[in-house]
Amino acid sequence: MRALKLGLLLISSILLSNAGSAERLSPERLWDLARIGDAVVSPDGQSVAYLVTRYDLAENSGTSSLLVQDLPKEIGSEGEKAIAFGTTLSLSEPRVMLKDVKGIGSLNWLNHRSGAKLVYIAPAEMPSETDTDQAHDAASKEPEKKPQAWMISPDGGDAVQLTKVPEGISNLKTAPSGDAIAFTVDVKLDQEVSEIYADLPKADARIIDSLMYRHWNQWHDYAYSHLHVVQIADDGTASQPVDLMPGMKADCPLPPFGGSEQFTFSPDGTQIALSLKLVNNPAESTDSNVYLVNLADKTLRNITPGMPGYDMNPTYSPDGKHVAFQSMERAGFESDRNRIFSYNRTQKSLTEVTVGLDQTTHNATWSPDRTKIFFDSETRGTQQVYQIGTDGNGLQQISEGWFNFSVLAAYETSSSNGVKRTRLLLKQQSMLRPTELAVLDVDSKELVTITNVNDDVYKSLELPRVEERFFTATDGKQIQNWVILPPDYEADSEKKWPMLTYCQGGPQGQIGQWFSYRWNFHMMAAKGYVVLAVNRRGLPGFGREWNDQISGDWGGQAMQDILAATDGMIADPRIDPKRVAAIGASFGGYTVYWLMGNHESRFCSMISHCGVFNLESMYGSTEELFFVNWDLGGPYWKSDGAAEKYGTFSPHQFVRNWKTPLLVIHGEKDFRVPVTQGMEAFTAAQVQGVPSRFLYFPEEGHWVLSPQNGVVWGRVFFDWLDRFCKPQ
């Protein structure tokens, strides 16, 4: 791991070299940062194609560019050294294939007979269906654009449009055989009111007969996401799409966050494995399954019957003999440990690969020789890369350092002496820097970061410093915390600093080395605040027992962990105990509301974004009931035990104790934690005479995604903090 340690040393040198810089990260500067999207390795393992998105704050939108870059031949002592973010590489410059395109995504390589091609989704003009009398009016309007599949040669030339689907397409995936692509199309199967009552074409109403009529930030649109397949001929032309789910009132991928990782072609292109949730009560169940569909006859077969939790993200072994997928064991628990299973297509048998592993898994990826599976996993406040043999033996962590790594692909390449090497393409980020691409050599464990898309911004920024600290919980266990210190923290040893206690959401979501575009610890520290990020009870990366302890105990040990860590940090003589604020979103927003009535004068200010305020009213207005059923024991009326939890843990029960100034932030289109939760909290604060403000976003959901809204969020956020605990 010498090279990774070198990377950490280089980070320190960068911090020191920027110490005299005057510029710091701000809400506006945050939107100057480029964001790496899809990244895929070419079939020959020689290059990587990736998307880079840049935003125009004035235009309130962004565009993406498609780049192709050679992958390093040598890594380590014989070639490129492992590096930290921001260090110049002697790798080849990327070739820009497409520049400043709106709406581009789903990037793939197609190993076509005529040579490797890049396939992606981008908007295309659709032919008008207006009649002659409407032609004049139609001509005065901009042509309608819908996302379609496109193909371009990495050697250059014009892009070719492959599909002309009137509804548009999403989630594209190519077949390893090089002769087909798959994608999803929204297929309308339900009737609207105006179709049920044809004589009332202007009626504006919904008739709702079951739950999940809205989800996260969207109302059900009477359509279902169906997987389609298109054949690609030798001359590069595409056939008509074929629906693999005709008439099915089901979605692939699973909403709201599933993507093309939820379906995949077999190596020979004759079969597709996909994830489906075919249950009668989707709002109360996490029971999804992995299915195989033969493209010749469209038969669909469930390979995970009797497995009641989430079964998702199938991937074929390189020889096509096995299908690996990730599976949660417990029905209704959306944050259960993700195991890796392997399905033997010949024997039709299942084997758990990760038996006994006391942590969850993500991004299961076969090694080229199919003897190992790589994955990434939360590990003590970071996200690391692991390998395990397909027989369940040989588990090994193969990355290290204060980073979050995500496995994108495994590929094989030959070094200059002809030795074959297995490499992993990774996404790499930290609290200080957003995502860059990296390559990890599996055998040597050497790492090289191969992109640096934000060098133009970071070369002038002063950077904070990140520390790891541990505090003792009320039950004697150790709590891991990330502490982010302002750039000039060491400059004045006598100065006392304000502190932000950050309360994590989830409730099961580790505070790792991630880079957020709202809850950005780098930016908070750059504004002069010490940030305490507490990996309290209920967060992954510290064993299953630690992760599970939040369920059924929302206002219990997890809250005590946050208070204990806050007290431990306040004991530092450099922290000003009179200028400490609590902040958080989602479950972190719930935490802030709960602390409002229970913090015993520890905090001088509070900020809650999309937080749960009243557990009973939230249960009746949220959509994923399996979440509250698991974490709170079912409906509040169902049992005395559940009723007790709602009464003990609901923040609205402690409003009589509220005195601390409170900023409430909420989006109208948040259906996970409905906006009325924020309204109720703001009303309670106002009626109590508590200094309070409500920042309301009519077009945002659980997250703030618009560039200008993001800047508003940041400005109001820091304005509120500065009123009560401004750095001096």
Phi, psi and omega in degrees: 000015181308318186291323178294322177295324175301320179300319179293322177296322179293326175301315180300319181293325178295318179301316181292321183291336180266004189299332182269359183288148184266343188269142177228161180293136182226169177303325179286316182293334179302326182276359171276348183283131175286150182236124178280131179255232180301143176215129186222142180272139179295156181304330180271001178071017185262340185212166177232136173253141181207161180253140176233123181256134175234145185251147174249107185297321180296323179276348180060035181202174181226164175228160183237151175240147179256123182237150174235133185223141176293141176275150182293141177280313183245142178227136176103210188298335181267354183210229181293140178273152172296141187228164171268168175301140173092358181268139182289136179251154174262030177277168182292151177287142178291149176263128182275113180272319177222142185233132172055058178256135177274136172078019180275143180187188179052053183284133179216157165265142173243117181277068187284158181300329181276002181123160182296135179234160172258131180239140184204172175252134176207157181296146176220146177291136180254141179297142180287146178252017182286152177275181186299319182294336182262357188300320182297315180295320181295324182295335181278352180259156175291141179301139179290138179243137178230146179294130181225166178277136179232157178224139179217147178279138177294347177275355180112185183103180183278148175284146180246130178281126183265326185238156174222062181274120185305324182280346187086165184232166178215167166053064183279145176215139180258154177276136176302334179289346174082008185240014182201156170228154175234151179199171180250150178225137175283118183250119183283120181237344181255153181268141171275166182301320182292341176272327176292317178246085186297338180278001179236063187295341181258009178297137181238088184203166174231139172253117188244125182244354181206168181282178187064037176281348169213154188212122180056285180221015182223142170281149174303129187257022177071007182235163181229142182280112183250141178280130179237154178234141177231135176272140179251117183285173181300328181273005177089001178278155185250145176280178176288142180295144177243124179284121179272358181229046186302128176077356184279126174272069182211162184239136165228121002284172180291129176285157005262351191247357182294149177225205185291352174292349183267006170210155183199149177279150165290157182304327180272359176076011183267350186214153175232135170260137184214160177259134177220149176241097184251079180230161181277341183232068186301333180289340184245007186227144171251017187282089171253160182225163175260129181241152171247132178238123176280126186289338181291315184241001177064020177289143185240128183227130179279123180257003180232043180295146178079005177256108197276349181265194176293126169238117191211174169058059180287151176209130181282146171293156182304331178270358176078004185276341183227157173235118174266148176205169180252143190218137172256138189279319191266127181296133175086354182259100186289344182244030178292166177298128178274109178269162174250125176247155174234130179255124178274113186291334180280311182275348182055047182234154181248142177223130173279125181278329189255038179302129176085355180287121185267045176200165184269167183232153177219152170057050178300129187221127179289145168287153181304330180268007177060015180271345183224160171235130176261149175203167173243156187205144174298133184215100174049054176083009174225179173230115189247164181260137180231160169230150178214142177292151180294347174270004179089000181258166173076029177299131183208134171278128186242011173226166177201175179106166180277073179220163164252121178249142172233130180281125178258321184195153170246137181214165182243137179218165179247134177283178184296336179267011175086002180281131179282136181234141173265127181237155175242132169272127185235155160262138186228132176211167176215177177294339183267331185224143177286182190299135166230164177269145180220158176237131179245125174278120188296320185283313184274344184066016178280142183238139173228131175273126191252355176232162179204066191283351183241022181300325183295333178274314189286339181293345180246006184264139164281136184249143173290179175239140180252133176234156173251126178229152179239139175232157185268129179282169181294340177262012175090352181279159182269134179253123177278137181225145167262131177242122182250123188253141179302155182304327183258024184301322183276350187291330183227101185288346181266347185288142173258136190249144172286157185226145174247120171273111181271128182253119187282151177271201177123275005286354180255082179210106187304143168277095182257194179273058179259162182243108183267153178260010168226296180278069189261108183294324175305311182293321179297317178292323178298333177278358176102012180255136167283132182250128174251113181250112193262118173275073185292178174302139178104359183253140180289165179103355182230023179099156185295322181298315179298317181295319187281346190290344179286328185294125182079006184216042186306315183263019186258244188297326179300318178293321179294326176299316181295317180292321180295318178294320178299315179298319179298321181285324178296333178293342175295124184297347180271356176264133178275110184294344179272354181232065179237128181240155175246134184222153177174166182229153178061240174297331173295327174292320172303315181302317179298314178299319179295317179295330178308323182260001188220009188273351174054051172067022176285329189246146179258349181200155182222147172224124179238121178250122176050045182270155175276125183252315184236108186297325182291312181290330177294320180301322183279354184234352177279180185242318181275083185293337178300331180294305181288330177299318180286310189283336182241003174086018177105187179300151183295341181263355192282324183209161178296325180296316178294317180300323179294319179298315180299320181288324183280323190259351184282124182302331184294343179287346186244018183299331181300340180268358187289128175219339189282136177306135189228128169257124177255130177236133180203151178251141181299324185268022174273105178262347175292308172238093190303150187301335179298337176297316177293321179296318179298317181294317179296318178299316180300317180295315181296315181295327179282352182078020179278130175306125187204157178215147180241115174261112188245131178244107184292338184247009180254157178255229182288339177238159174260111190251337180289137180304309183290325174296325178297321178291319175303314178306310182295319181294314180293321179304307183284330175299318181293314179298317184294338178295328190242338182213041184298137175301142182255000000 
